[in-house]
Amino acid sequence: MKKIIPLLTVILLLMTSAHAAWFGDDDKPKTTTAQDHKTYTLKLAETWPSNFPIFGDATKKFKQLAEAMSNGRLKIRIDSKNKHKSALGIFDFVKSGQYDLGHSGSYYWKGKDINTLFFTSMPFDMTATEQHAWFEYGGGQELMDKVYAKHGIKSIIGGNTGNQMGGWFKKEINTIEDLKGLKMRIPGFAGEIMAAVGAKPTNIPAGELYTALDRGTIDALEWVGPSLDLRMGFHKVAPIITQAGMSQAVSYNFSLI
């Protein structure tokens, strides 16, 4: 927790004292010093490739808001998967201090701490509205704080996808037998459910999904839904989509500090 306190202090002081930096008690502009204009730069690692739609837009918006609310004194440098080369390594980046911030989904580090699964998504879980209410008013954020505290990390909500689809398939799925031996990209606890019925789940980063599907590395995949999936071209290779998915009634991404 030692690294969290100074980071949060910098962020909160810069973003909540912007008014005080320019105005005195009588709301008249005051003289500023060099110290008042000191800037801070935080490095953010994201799971997504460069210019990735929707998810990548969220980190860009976060950067814009942080810089605007701090009068330009808080800078955010975003490194995509193309830069740091480890799409699923965000947890370790932030925990080790290599990066100050991260943006990803907690089911990507199930092997680090299985309790983090509950915060991104669980099969047959809450809707986006329900889960957000849980975070804000039902003790969800406090529980998440407790889980991440032992790793020296603070996790906060960083956007959600809403209800997700069941997946894109190259062939029709009509019975449980059709799932046996099916190589499918599906992370988290949902992957364990698919394994229990005979499928072969795997986890592949977003930027590699189309290639894996096209080359036959996987036979099917679960990603988000038409708004994002159509931009990624999955329908060109696997034209059959199932809806709605049991795996994620909602999928939350998180900003790690």
N, C-alpha and C positions, 0 to 999 in steps of 0.2 A: 504493500500500500504506500510505501514511501514515495515512489515516483508519481503516484496519482495526485497527492496533495498539492505539490507545487504546480503541476499541470492545470489542475482545476482552479487553483488560485489565480494563475495567469489568465485563464479564459474568463473566469467570473469577473475579475477586476477590470479587465479590458472592456468586456461587453456590457458591464453594468455601470461603469464609471465614465463612459464616453461623455455624458452630459456634464458631469462634474469637472471633467478635464477642460471644458471650454467656458463654463459659467460658474460664477460664484453664488453665494446665497441669494443675491438680489437678481439673479438671472442676467447679469450683464457680463459680456465677454471679458475674460481675464487674460493677463499676460502669461504666455506659456514658456516653458524652458525646454532645453534639449532632451531632458529626461521624459517630459510629457510626450515626446514624439518617438521615443524608443520603440522599435518594432520587434515582434517575436515571430518566428517561423516554426510551425509544427509540421511534421511529415506524416502523411496519411497513406497507408497501403490498402488497396482495394482488391477484391477477388476478381473483378471484371477486367476484360481487355480494354484497350484504349477506345474511347468514343462508343462504349457499349450503351445501347439505348435503355432508358428508364432507370436501371440501377445506377449506371454511370452518371445519369443526369442528377440523381439524388446527391452524390458527393460534390458535384459541381455547384449545386444549389447551396449546400452546406458551406462550401468555401466562400461563395458570394455573400451569404448572410453574415458569416463570421467576420469577414473583412469590412463589410458595410457597418455592422453594429459596433465595431471597435475603431471606427474612423481610420481604417487602414493599418492599425497597429498590430493586428493579429493576422498573419499570413498562413495559409494552408497550402502545402505542396502535395499534390496528389500523384502517387506512383501507381500506375495500373499493373496488371499482371505482365504486360509486355516489358516493364522496367525491372520489377523485382523477381520475376520468373517463378513465383511460387503461389499460384492462385489459392491453394488450400492451406497456406502457411500463415495466414493473418494472425491467428491466435498466438503463435510462437513469436512472430515479429513484434507484437505489442508487449507480450510478457517479458521478452528479453530486453526491451528498450531500443531495439533497432529502429522501430517506428513509434511515434508518439500516439498515433491514432490508427484505427483500422475500420474497414467497412466490409461486412460479409454476413454469412448466415451461420448460426451456432451449430447446426447439425453437421457442419463440415469438420468439427473437432469433437465428434462423439467419442473418439478414442482417447481424447485428453480428459474429458469429464462428461460422462453420460448424462449428468443432470442438466447440462446446458440444452439438451434436446427440447425440453419443455417450452423454451422461450422463443424458438423460431417456429416450430410446428410439430404436432403429433397427429397421427392418423385419427380421423373422426373427431377432431379437436374443435375448439371454438371458432366462430366467425371472426372477421377482422374487428368488428364493432365490439364483440364480446371480449376478445383478448385485449384490446386497447383499454377497455373499461377495467379489466382485471389488473393490467399494469398500473393504471392510474389510481384506482379506487379499491381494488381487491387484494392488495398486498403483493402483486406480481413483481413490481420493481424492487421491493424490499427483499423478496425471496431471491431475485436475480442478483442483487447486491451481495447477498450471503454466499451464493454459489461461486461468484467470481472473486470474492474477497481473498480467498486462500491462494488465488493465482496472482494477486497484486494488480487486478484489472477492474475497471469500472465499465459496465455495459449499459448503454442507453438505446432507446428505440431509434432506428434509422430508416424507417419506411416499411410498408408491407405491400404484398402483391394482390391481396384479396383472394377469393376462392380460386383454386387451381384445377386444371384439367387432369384427367387420368393418365394421359400420355399419348404419344404418337407411335403407331405400330405399322410394320410393313405388311402384316397379315391380320385378318380378323381374329378377335379373341371372343370365342363363344362359350367356352367351358374352362374349368380349372385345368384340364389336360392340355389346353393350348398354351398355358403358361410354363409348363415343364420344360426346362432347358433354355428358356428365353433369356437372352442376355440383355439386361435392361439397366439403363442409368436411372437409379432412384436411390437417393441418400437417406440417412437417418433411420428411424425405427420402421418406417414404411418399407425400407429395403429388407429388413429382417422378416417382415410379414410376407413379402414376395418370395424370399428364400424358403420360408416355411411351406409354401405351396408348390415349390419346385423350380422357381425361376432362379436366375443367376444375377443378382443385383451388383452394380458397381457404381463408383462415384467418379465423375469426370468433370473437370472445370468447364465453365460456360463457353469459353473460346474454342474448345476442342470438340464440342458436341456434334456439330454438323459433319465434320470430317469422320468422326467415329461412327456415326450412323451411315454415312455414305459408303465407307469402306468395309462395313460389316463387322467392325469391332464390337458393336452392339446391334441388337435387333429392334430395340425400342427405347424410348426415353420419356421421362416425365420432366417437364421443365416448368413453365408457368401457365400460359394460356394464349389464345390467338393474338392478343394485342402485342405481345412480344415475340411469340413463337413464329408467327408468319414472317416477321422481319428477318428471322434467322434461317428461314427456308426449309424447316423440317418437313413440311408438307410435300416438298418436291421429292423427297426420298422415302418417307413413310406417310402415305396419304390418309391413313385411318386414325382418327382421333376419338378418344373416349371421354365422356364427361358425365358428371363432375368427378374429380378424383377423390379417393378416400384418403390419400396420403397427406394432403394439406388443405384444410378448409381455409387456411390463410398461412402465408409464409412471411415472417418478419425478418428483416435484415437489421443489423445492429452496428452502431458505432462503438468501438472499443477504445478506452483511454487507459 
